[in-house]
Amino acid sequence: MTTLRPPPLTLLDKYSGHEPQILYSTTVTVTGGGTGHGRASGIARSDDGQLAVDLRMPKALGGPGGGTNPEQLFAAGYAACFHGALSLLAARSAVRIHNASVDVTVDFGRDPIDGLFVLSAHTRVHLPGVDRAVAEELVRKTERFCPYTKMARQGIVNVVALVVAGETSES
């Protein structure tokens, strides 16, 4: 069995370049499942096979529940990323954050601007035993460092393209 270890502090080293330096990439594919609707009965699978999740519409949105949904997946990713960034920054600053936890609540709602849909996220960080001033500084530094927080604040590069059977990606 592989011994689990935290990532190296070298991840905190600054990068300078003209284009983003990709360190990791993954693809998750969602198919429609029994209803043909990804959100209502979909299946999400990662390209490496490590993620296989049944998607279900939550009861609050008129669905049956009984599976996970996109908001839960986003909240899990956000919380894990923020916790990881927090842990790296704490280690670099020699701050012990024993029993630290990060709660992310994702709200799916109606957008008052266009009447369609909008997501919001609320992050709560628990740092038991850490001096309040030190904890506040660590959380602020993490907020500036965490890629999910940057994405939520600044947006994300997003390219949407139709794939047509028989065409190559260069078409």
N, CA and C atoms as a LAMMPS dump frame, in Angstrom:
ITEM: TIMESTEP
0
ITEM: NUMBER OF ATOMS
513
ITEM: BOX BOUNDS ff ff ff
-5.0000000000000000e+02 5.0000000000000000e+02
-5.0000000000000000e+02 5.0000000000000000e+02
-5.0000000000000000e+02 5.0000000000000000e+02
ITEM: ATOMS id mol type element x y z
1 1 1 N 0.839 -1.183 0
2 1 2 C 0 0 0
3 1 3 C 0.883 1.246 0
4 2 1 N 0.522 2.217 -0.798
5 2 2 C 1.282 3.455 -0.903
6 2 3 C 1.05 4.318 0.333
7 3 1 N 2.122 4.851 0.879
8 3 2 C 2.012 5.767 2.003
9 3 3 C 1.553 7.127 1.492
10 4 1 N 0.495 7.646 2.084
11 4 2 C -0.015 8.953 1.678
12 4 3 C 0.835 10.05 2.293
13 5 1 N 1.132 11.057 1.492
14 5 2 C 1.936 12.193 1.951
15 5 3 C 1.316 13.477 1.412
16 6 1 N 1.491 14.565 2.138
17 6 2 C 1.028 15.844 1.582
18 6 3 C 1.901 16.236 0.399
19 7 1 N 1.4 17.101 -0.461
20 7 2 C 2.215 17.535 -1.6
21 7 3 C 3.42 18.347 -1.131
22 8 1 N 4.436 18.453 -1.967
23 8 2 C 5.641 19.199 -1.574
24 8 3 C 5.368 20.707 -1.519
25 9 1 N 6.102 21.371 -0.657
26 9 2 C 5.974 22.827 -0.538
27 9 3 C 6.435 23.541 -1.801
28 10 1 N 7.131 22.838 -2.693
29 10 2 C 7.556 23.459 -3.947
30 10 3 C 6.353 23.886 -4.793
31 11 1 N 5.182 23.362 -4.511
32 11 2 C 3.981 23.832 -5.21
33 11 3 C 3.712 25.313 -4.929
34 12 1 N 4.311 25.823 -3.857
35 12 2 C 4.139 27.234 -3.521
36 12 3 C 5.091 28.14 -4.304
37 13 1 N 6.064 27.545 -5.006
38 13 2 C 7.005 28.347 -5.789
39 13 3 C 6.259 29.084 -6.895
40 14 1 N 6.617 30.322 -7.102
41 14 2 C 5.957 31.127 -8.139
42 14 3 C 6.441 30.708 -9.517
43 15 1 N 5.558 30.801 -10.485
44 15 2 C 5.845 30.503 -11.879
45 15 3 C 5.767 31.802 -12.653
46 16 1 N 6.667 31.978 -13.602
47 16 2 C 6.561 33.14 -14.475
48 16 3 C 6.651 32.653 -15.908
49 17 1 N 5.683 33.008 -16.676
50 17 2 C 5.625 32.603 -18.067
51 17 3 C 4.517 33.381 -18.743
52 18 1 N 4.371 33.171 -20.031
53 18 2 C 3.353 33.905 -20.782
54 18 3 C 2.035 33.156 -20.87
55 19 1 N 2.068 31.849 -20.714
56 19 2 C 0.874 31.007 -20.776
57 19 3 C 0.807 30.177 -19.503
58 20 1 N -0.394 29.746 -19.112
59 20 2 C -0.469 28.869 -17.936
60 20 3 C 0.362 27.608 -18.13
61 21 1 N 0.999 27.172 -17.079
62 21 2 C 1.763 25.929 -17.096
63 21 3 C 0.853 24.846 -16.513
64 22 1 N 0.375 23.943 -17.344
65 22 2 C -0.548 22.906 -16.904
66 22 3 C 0.216 21.876 -16.077
67 23 1 N -0.212 21.645 -14.851
68 23 2 C 0.422 20.668 -13.977
69 23 3 C -0.354 19.359 -13.935
70 24 1 N -1.641 19.415 -14.217
71 24 2 C -2.495 18.235 -14.186
72 24 3 C -3.738 18.549 -14.995
73 25 1 N -4.253 17.543 -15.665
74 25 2 C -5.474 17.705 -16.443
75 25 3 C -6.308 16.447 -16.304
76 26 1 N -7.614 16.6 -16.214
77 26 2 C -8.505 15.455 -16.137
78 26 3 C -9.757 15.753 -16.942
79 27 1 N -10.421 14.71 -17.355
80 27 2 C -11.673 14.852 -18.075
81 27 3 C -12.725 13.987 -17.394
82 28 1 N -13.883 14.549 -17.161
83 28 2 C -15.021 13.804 -16.642
84 28 3 C -16.116 13.879 -17.691
85 29 1 N -16.672 12.728 -18.025
86 29 2 C -17.739 12.649 -19.01
87 29 3 C -19.041 12.305 -18.306
88 30 1 N -20.093 13.049 -18.63
89 30 2 C -21.422 12.774 -18.091
90 30 3 C -22.307 12.292 -19.231
91 31 1 N -22.97 11.166 -18.996
92 31 2 C -23.974 10.669 -19.93
93 31 3 C -25.327 10.755 -19.243
94 32 1 N -26.399 10.667 -20.027
95 32 2 C -27.74 10.946 -19.53
96 32 3 C -28.405 9.915 -18.655
97 33 1 N -27.932 8.687 -18.627
98 33 2 C -28.569 7.68 -17.796
99 33 3 C -29.971 7.345 -18.269
100 34 1 N -30.781 6.8 -17.373
101 34 2 C -32.106 6.288 -17.708
102 34 3 C -33.08 7.295 -18.266
103 35 1 N -32.973 8.562 -17.864
104 35 2 C -33.902 9.567 -18.38
105 35 3 C -33.34 10.316 -19.575
106 36 1 N -32.07 10.062 -19.875
107 36 2 C -31.429 10.816 -20.951
108 36 3 C -31.065 12.225 -20.537
109 37 1 N -31.135 12.524 -19.26
110 37 2 C -30.88 13.858 -18.713
111 37 3 C -29.771 13.743 -17.68
112 38 1 N -28.601 14.324 -17.975
113 38 2 C -27.429 14.19 -17.116
114 38 3 C -27.639 14.585 -15.674
115 39 1 N -28.392 15.637 -15.44
116 39 2 C -28.603 16.1 -14.069
117 39 3 C -29.602 15.206 -13.319
118 40 1 N -30.582 14.647 -14.039
119 40 2 C -31.642 13.867 -13.397
120 40 3 C -31.256 12.409 -13.161
121 41 1 N -30.482 11.828 -14.087
122 41 2 C -30.144 10.407 -13.939
123 41 3 C -28.789 10.087 -14.551
124 42 1 N -27.935 11.068 -14.635
125 42 2 C -26.663 10.895 -15.316
126 42 3 C -25.663 10.055 -14.566
127 43 1 N -24.596 9.759 -15.282
128 43 2 C -23.464 9.051 -14.713
129 43 3 C -22.229 9.866 -15.074
130 44 1 N -21.425 10.2 -14.073
131 44 2 C -20.192 10.947 -14.284
132 44 3 C -19.021 9.997 -14.094
133 45 1 N -18.14 9.95 -15.108
134 45 2 C -16.966 9.075 -15.04
135 45 3 C -15.729 9.851 -15.454
136 46 1 N -14.661 9.676 -14.684
137 46 2 C -13.394 10.325 -15.031
138 46 3 C -12.626 9.477 -16.026
139 47 1 N -11.741 10.132 -16.747
140 47 2 C -10.961 9.439 -17.776
141 47 3 C -10.029 8.37 -17.206
142 48 1 N -9.657 8.474 -15.928
143 48 2 C -8.782 7.467 -15.324
144 48 3 C -9.561 6.388 -14.567
145 49 1 N -10.894 6.491 -14.548
146 49 2 C -11.726 5.498 -13.888
147 49 3 C -11.834 5.636 -12.38
148 50 1 N -11.184 6.627 -11.8
149 50 2 C -11.21 6.782 -10.351
150 50 3 C -12.498 7.414 -9.83
151 51 1 N -13.226 8.081 -10.707
152 51 2 C -14.502 8.695 -10.313
153 51 3 C -15.607 8.061 -11.138
154 52 1 N -16.603 7.529 -10.469
155 52 2 C -17.791 6.996 -11.127
156 52 3 C -18.957 7.295 -10.189
157 53 1 N -19.764 8.269 -10.565
158 53 2 C -20.807 8.772 -9.67
159 53 3 C -22.145 8.786 -10.391
160 54 1 N -23.173 8.282 -9.711
161 54 2 C -24.538 8.408 -10.212
162 54 3 C -25.048 9.791 -9.834
163 55 1 N -25.539 10.517 -10.83
164 55 2 C -26.068 11.852 -10.597
165 55 3 C -27.594 11.779 -10.468
166 56 1 N -28.136 12.525 -9.518
167 56 2 C -29.579 12.568 -9.326
168 56 3 C -29.988 13.994 -8.977
169 57 1 N -31.119 14.376 -9.46
170 57 2 C -31.695 15.677 -9.131
171 57 3 C -32.068 15.658 -7.647
172 58 1 N -31.643 16.663 -6.892
173 58 2 C -31.992 16.674 -5.468
174 58 3 C -33.5 16.871 -5.27
175 59 1 N -33.992 16.385 -4.155
176 59 2 C -35.42 16.523 -3.834
177 59 3 C -35.863 17.976 -3.855
178 60 1 N -34.978 18.877 -3.416
179 60 2 C -35.323 20.308 -3.363
180 60 3 C -35.624 20.881 -4.748
181 61 1 N -35.14 20.21 -5.798
182 61 2 C -35.397 20.663 -7.17
183 61 3 C -36.425 19.781 -7.884
184 62 1 N -37.143 18.967 -7.099
185 62 2 C -38.191 18.13 -7.676
186 62 3 C -37.745 16.749 -8.077
187 63 1 N -36.509 16.399 -7.792
188 63 2 C -35.999 15.074 -8.158
189 63 3 C -36.185 14.074 -7.044
190 64 1 N -35.722 12.852 -7.274
191 64 2 C -35.873 11.792 -6.28
192 64 3 C -34.782 11.783 -5.211
193 65 1 N -33.678 12.52 -5.441
194 65 2 C -32.525 12.393 -4.562
195 65 3 C -31.874 11.044 -4.804
196 66 1 N -31.168 10.538 -3.837
197 66 2 C -30.594 9.205 -3.955
198 66 3 C -29.288 9.129 -4.721
199 67 1 N -28.693 10.245 -5.036
200 67 2 C -27.402 10.291 -5.716
201 67 3 C -26.806 11.655 -5.475
202 68 1 N -25.652 11.882 -6.017
203 68 2 C -25.036 13.197 -5.838
204 68 3 C -25.481 14.119 -6.962
205 69 1 N -25.137 15.389 -6.836
206 69 2 C -25.518 16.371 -7.849
207 69 3 C -24.337 17.302 -8.113
208 70 1 N -24.415 18.089 -9.198
209 70 2 C -23.281 18.946 -9.56
210 70 3 C -22.865 19.918 -8.455
211 71 1 N -23.807 20.422 -7.698
212 71 2 C -23.456 21.38 -6.636
213 71 3 C -22.63 20.696 -5.552
214 72 1 N -22.972 19.45 -5.209
215 72 2 C -22.184 18.719 -4.215
216 72 3 C -20.773 18.448 -4.731
217 73 1 N -20.67 18.089 -6.005
218 73 2 C -19.348 17.835 -6.571
219 73 3 C -18.496 19.1 -6.578
220 74 1 N -19.11 20.223 -6.936
221 74 2 C -18.385 21.496 -6.935
222 74 3 C -17.964 21.865 -5.512
223 75 1 N -18.88 21.725 -4.542
224 75 2 C -18.558 22.043 -3.148
225 75 3 C -17.424 21.157 -2.639
226 76 1 N -17.43 19.879 -2.998
227 76 2 C -16.372 18.961 -2.565
228 76 3 C -15.023 19.372 -3.15
229 77 1 N -15.006 19.69 -4.448
230 77 2 C -13.767 20.121 -5.072
231 77 3 C -13.242 21.409 -4.48
232 78 1 N -14.139 22.352 -4.266
233 78 2 C -13.763 23.649 -3.698
234 78 3 C -13.204 23.465 -2.289
235 79 1 N -13.916 22.715 -1.458
236 79 2 C -13.471 22.519 -0.076
237 79 3 C -12.128 21.793 -0.026
238 80 1 N -11.951 20.772 -0.867
239 80 2 C -10.691 20.026 -0.878
240 80 3 C -9.538 20.905 -1.329
241 81 1 N -9.769 21.713 -2.367
242 81 2 C -8.718 22.589 -2.871
243 81 3 C -8.346 23.648 -1.837
244 82 1 N -9.36 24.266 -1.222
245 82 2 C -9.094 25.301 -0.221
246 82 3 C -8.345 24.685 0.97
247 83 1 N -8.768 23.498 1.416
248 83 2 C -8.102 22.833 2.536
249 83 3 C -6.653 22.519 2.185
250 84 1 N -6.427 22.063 0.951
251 84 2 C -5.063 21.768 0.523
252 84 3 C -4.182 23 0.486
253 85 1 N -4.718 24.092 -0.063
254 85 2 C -3.959 25.347 -0.117
255 85 3 C -3.678 25.859 1.295
256 86 1 N -4.675 25.777 2.152
257 86 2 C -4.529 26.189 3.55
258 86 3 C -3.426 25.385 4.23
259 87 1 N -3.427 24.078 3.997
260 87 2 C -2.419 23.205 4.616
261 87 3 C -1.016 23.529 4.131
262 88 1 N -0.859 23.767 2.83
263 88 2 C 0.456 24.134 2.298
264 88 3 C 0.962 25.446 2.889
265 89 1 N 0.096 26.451 2.91
266 89 2 C 0.507 27.753 3.439
267 89 3 C 0.793 27.686 4.937
268 90 1 N 0.028 26.883 5.661
269 90 2 C 0.279 26.713 7.102
270 90 3 C 1.633 26.037 7.323
271 91 1 N 1.921 25.009 6.53
272 91 2 C 3.207 24.312 6.67
273 91 3 C 4.37 25.256 6.378
274 92 1 N 4.236 26.076 5.335
275 92 2 C 5.308 27.022 5.005
276 92 3 C 5.514 28.029 6.128
277 93 1 N 4.437 28.401 6.811
278 93 2 C 4.523 29.373 7.907
279 93 3 C 4.761 28.719 9.26
280 94 1 N 4.93 27.394 9.27
281 94 2 C 5.137 26.627 10.507
282 94 3 C 3.988 26.806 11.491
283 95 1 N 2.766 26.867 10.96
284 95 2 C 1.567 26.946 11.796
285 95 3 C 0.914 25.573 11.783
286 96 1 N 0.758 24.991 12.964
287 96 2 C 0.097 23.683 13.057
288 96 3 C -1.419 23.891 12.996
289 97 1 N -2.051 23.203 12.062
290 97 2 C -3.512 23.335 11.919
291 97 3 C -4.172 21.973 12.13
292 98 1 N -3.867 21.377 13.251
293 98 2 C -4.426 20.077 13.608
294 98 3 C -5.953 20.157 13.65
295 99 1 N -6.617 19.205 13.01
296 99 2 C -8.09 19.128 12.955
297 99 3 C -8.733 20.279 12.195
298 100 1 N -8.016 20.893 11.279
299 100 2 C -8.603 21.949 10.449
300 100 3 C -9.676 21.342 9.559
301 101 1 N -10.708 22.122 9.282
302 101 2 C -11.729 21.672 8.332
303 101 3 C -12.24 22.872 7.548
304 102 1 N -12.734 22.58 6.35
305 102 2 C -13.276 23.614 5.471
306 102 3 C -14.658 23.148 5.02
307 103 1 N -15.667 23.988 5.267
308 103 2 C -17.031 23.736 4.801
309 103 3 C -17.293 24.677 3.636
310 104 1 N -17.776 24.14 2.524
311 104 2 C -18.202 24.983 1.411
312 104 3 C -19.669 24.669 1.136
313 105 1 N -20.483 25.7 1.19
314 105 2 C -21.892 25.586 0.845
315 105 3 C -22.07 26.198 -0.529
316 106 1 N -22.65 25.447 -1.437
317 106 2 C -22.931 25.941 -2.772
318 106 3 C -24.437 26.085 -2.903
319 107 1 N -24.864 27.267 -3.267
320 107 2 C -26.281 27.549 -3.485
321 107 3 C -26.557 27.613 -4.98
322 108 1 N -27.592 26.937 -5.423
323 108 2 C -28.078 26.973 -6.797
324 108 3 C -29.373 27.767 -6.748
325 109 1 N -29.43 28.846 -7.477
326 109 2 C -30.631 29.681 -7.399
327 109 3 C -30.909 30.414 -8.692
328 110 1 N -31.891 31.268 -8.625
329 110 2 C -32.285 32.092 -9.764
330 110 3 C -31.479 33.375 -9.766
331 111 1 N -31.025 33.76 -10.946
332 111 2 C -30.234 34.963 -11.138
333 111 3 C -31.17 36.146 -11.368
334 112 1 N -31.143 37.163 -10.502
335 112 2 C -32.034 38.305 -10.68
336 112 3 C -31.689 39.153 -11.902
337 113 1 N -30.481 38.972 -12.449
338 113 2 C -30.071 39.777 -13.598
339 113 3 C -30.7 39.26 -14.889
340 114 1 N -30.617 37.941 -15.127
341 114 2 C -31.166 37.41 -16.382
342 114 3 C -32.33 36.437 -16.176
343 115 1 N -32.688 36.171 -14.917
344 115 2 C -33.812 35.283 -14.646
345 115 3 C -33.489 33.808 -14.788
346 116 1 N -32.247 33.481 -15.12
347 116 2 C -31.871 32.081 -15.308
348 116 3 C -31.291 31.534 -14.003
349 117 1 N -30.119 30.947 -14.051
350 117 2 C -29.568 30.293 -12.865
351 117 3 C -28.219 30.875 -12.486
352 118 1 N -27.887 30.749 -11.215
353 118 2 C -26.633 31.264 -10.692
354 118 3 C -26.183 30.371 -9.529
355 119 1 N -24.879 30.267 -9.369
356 119 2 C -24.297 29.57 -8.225
357 119 3 C -23.627 30.583 -7.311
358 120 1 N -23.67 30.317 -6.031
359 120 2 C -22.864 31.088 -5.084
360 120 3 C -22.228 30.097 -4.12
361 121 1 N -21.104 30.484 -3.57
362 121 2 C -20.382 29.614 -2.645
363 121 3 C -20.053 30.391 -1.377
364 122 1 N -20.147 29.701 -0.275
365 122 2 C -19.821 30.271 1.028
366 122 3 C -18.841 29.322 1.701
367 123 1 N -17.673 29.831 2.053
368 123 2 C -16.609 29.004 2.609
369 123 3 C -16.411 29.365 4.077
370 124 1 N -16.406 28.335 4.915
371 124 2 C -16.154 28.527 6.352
372 124 3 C -14.972 27.655 6.735
373 125 1 N -14.004 28.267 7.394
374 125 2 C -12.766 27.581 7.763
375 125 3 C -12.717 27.438 9.274
376 126 1 N -12.453 26.218 9.715
377 126 2 C -12.35 25.928 11.15
378 126 3 C -10.899 25.602 11.46
379 127 1 N -10.282 26.401 12.333
380 127 2 C -8.882 26.197 12.722
381 127 3 C -8.78 26.133 14.244
382 128 1 N -9.234 25.036 14.843
383 128 2 C -9.202 24.935 16.306
384 128 3 C -7.778 25.01 16.849
385 129 1 N -7.637 25.778 17.92
386 129 2 C -6.34 25.891 18.583
387 129 3 C -5.37 26.87 17.96
388 130 1 N -5.766 27.545 16.872
389 130 2 C -4.891 28.525 16.233
390 130 3 C -5.324 29.917 16.68
391 131 1 N -4.342 30.728 17.092
392 131 2 C -4.619 32.105 17.501
393 131 3 C -5.435 32.812 16.424
394 132 1 N -6.437 33.576 16.829
395 132 2 C -7.364 34.195 15.877
396 132 3 C -6.652 35.072 14.843
397 133 1 N -5.713 35.905 15.27
398 133 2 C -5.014 36.788 14.323
399 133 3 C -4.215 35.968 13.313
400 134 1 N -3.567 34.915 13.769
401 134 2 C -2.795 34.046 12.881
402 134 3 C -3.743 33.326 11.919
403 135 1 N -4.863 32.842 12.453
404 135 2 C -5.845 32.132 11.631
405 135 3 C -6.429 33.046 10.554
406 136 1 N -6.762 34.277 10.921
407 136 2 C -7.325 35.224 9.952
408 136 3 C -6.334 35.52 8.827
409 137 1 N -5.068 35.707 9.183
410 137 2 C -4.046 35.973 8.169
411 137 3 C -3.872 34.765 7.246
412 138 1 N -3.858 33.583 7.82
413 138 2 C -3.718 32.356 7.033
414 138 3 C -4.902 32.17 6.078
415 139 1 N -6.104 32.44 6.546
416 139 2 C -7.296 32.313 5.691
417 139 3 C -7.244 33.332 4.554
418 140 1 N -6.845 34.571 4.831
419 140 2 C -6.757 35.6 3.777
420 140 3 C -5.712 35.22 2.732
421 141 1 N -4.556 34.71 3.189
422 141 2 C -3.518 34.276 2.239
423 141 3 C -4.041 33.116 1.387
424 142 1 N -4.755 32.198 2.011
425 142 2 C -5.31 31.05 1.283
426 142 3 C -6.346 31.517 0.276
427 143 1 N -7.127 32.493 0.641
428 143 2 C -8.151 33.031 -0.265
429 143 3 C -7.505 33.585 -1.538
430 144 1 N -6.34 34.193 -1.413
431 144 2 C -5.636 34.735 -2.586
432 144 3 C -4.924 33.637 -3.376
433 145 1 N -4.601 32.518 -2.744
434 145 2 C -3.802 31.458 -3.344
435 145 3 C -4.64 30.345 -3.973
436 146 1 N -5.757 29.993 -3.383
437 146 2 C -6.57 28.851 -3.818
438 146 3 C -7.141 29.073 -5.22
439 147 1 N -6.884 28.165 -6.176
440 147 2 C -7.4 28.348 -7.531
441 147 3 C -8.929 28.386 -7.617
442 148 1 N -9.623 27.66 -6.763
443 148 2 C -11.091 27.712 -6.792
444 148 3 C -11.583 29.09 -6.377
445 149 1 N -10.955 29.677 -5.359
446 149 2 C -11.353 31.011 -4.926
447 149 3 C -11.041 32.032 -6.011
448 150 1 N -9.876 31.886 -6.649
449 150 2 C -9.533 32.778 -7.766
450 150 3 C -10.554 32.637 -8.886
451 151 1 N -10.947 31.404 -9.2
452 151 2 C -11.936 31.165 -10.246
453 151 3 C -13.268 31.821 -9.882
454 152 1 N -13.684 31.682 -8.647
455 152 2 C -14.959 32.251 -8.223
456 152 3 C -14.922 33.777 -8.26
457 153 1 N -13.772 34.342 -7.98
458 153 2 C -13.641 35.796 -7.939
459 153 3 C -13.376 36.382 -9.328
460 154 1 N -12.517 35.749 -10.11
461 154 2 C -12.056 36.33 -11.372
462 154 3 C -12.678 35.691 -12.611
463 155 1 N -13.323 34.552 -12.461
464 155 2 C -13.82 33.816 -13.613
465 155 3 C -12.813 32.753 -14.008
466 156 1 N -13.125 32.028 -15.067
467 156 2 C -12.29 30.919 -15.51
468 156 3 C -12.271 30.915 -17.032
469 157 1 N -11.157 30.507 -17.601
470 157 2 C -11.107 30.317 -19.049
471 157 3 C -12.031 29.141 -19.349
472 158 1 N -12.963 29.332 -20.25
473 158 2 C -13.943 28.303 -20.569
474 158 3 C -14.194 28.306 -22.066
475 159 1 N -13.862 27.205 -22.704
476 159 2 C -14.069 27.084 -24.139
477 159 3 C -15.119 25.998 -24.351
478 160 1 N -16.207 26.338 -25.008
479 160 2 C -17.275 25.39 -25.299
480 160 3 C -17.264 25.126 -26.8
481 161 1 N -17.225 23.849 -27.174
482 161 2 C -17.169 23.503 -28.589
483 161 3 C -18.05 22.296 -28.858
484 162 1 N -18.687 22.302 -29.991
485 162 2 C -19.467 21.164 -30.444
486 162 3 C -18.539 20.154 -31.11
487 163 1 N -18.679 18.877 -30.739
488 163 2 C -17.902 17.809 -31.371
489 163 3 C -18.866 17.071 -32.299
490 164 1 N -18.529 17.041 -33.558
491 164 2 C -19.349 16.376 -34.564
492 164 3 C -18.673 15.075 -34.976
493 165 1 N -19.422 13.984 -34.986
494 165 2 C -18.865 12.679 -35.347
495 165 3 C -18.172 12.753 -36.701
496 166 1 N -16.978 12.195 -36.776
497 166 2 C -16.235 12.163 -38.021
498 166 3 C -15.318 13.344 -38.244
499 167 1 N -15.499 14.42 -37.492
500 167 2 C -14.609 15.58 -37.642
501 167 3 C -13.456 15.452 -36.659
502 168 1 N -12.308 15.947 -37.046
503 168 2 C -11.168 15.972 -36.137
504 168 3 C -11.209 17.272 -35.359
505 169 1 N -10.428 17.315 -34.281
506 169 2 C -10.412 18.525 -33.448
507 169 3 C -9.85 19.727 -34.191
508 170 1 N -9.093 19.494 -35.286
509 170 2 C -8.524 20.603 -36.058
510 170 3 C -9.539 21.185 -37.035
511 171 1 N -10.68 20.498 -37.238
512 171 2 C -11.665 20.949 -38.245
513 171 3 C -12.295 22.254 -37.853
